[in-house]
Amino acid sequence: MSEAQILRTVLDLWKSAVDAHEPDRVASCFTDDAIFQGLRPYTVGRAGVAAYYAAQPLGLTASYDIREIRRLADDVILGYLEVEFGFTDRPPLPAHLGVLLRRVDDNWQIGHYQISQLP
C-alpha cells in the first residue's frame, strides 16, 4: 500500500468518527501514547483525545486535503494537510494539520497530531 493510501485510510477513519461525534472511535485512530495538540493544551494518550472530541459541538465535521507525505521509516509516515472543520452555527474553521503515523503491529495509527489555526 502506498503512503497516500495509508494516510487516507487512517484519516478517513478519523473523519468518519469526528463527523459521527464518536469520541472513543476517534481516539481508536491514535496510538496509546499519542501526543495530541488540538486548539487547547496538549494531551498524551487516547483518553485525552476522546475527552477533546467529546467536548466538541454536535454537528462538527472535518474535511481534509493532503499537501505533503513523507515516509520517514518503514513504520513511520509524516503527513501535512489542510483541514476545514465545519460547524452548524458558525463559519468553518480552516487549519493546517501535521500527523505522524506509526505502524503498530499490522495497524497504522496517529502517534502525533498537531493543528495550527490559520490567521
Disulfide bonds with the S-S distance in Angstrom:
none
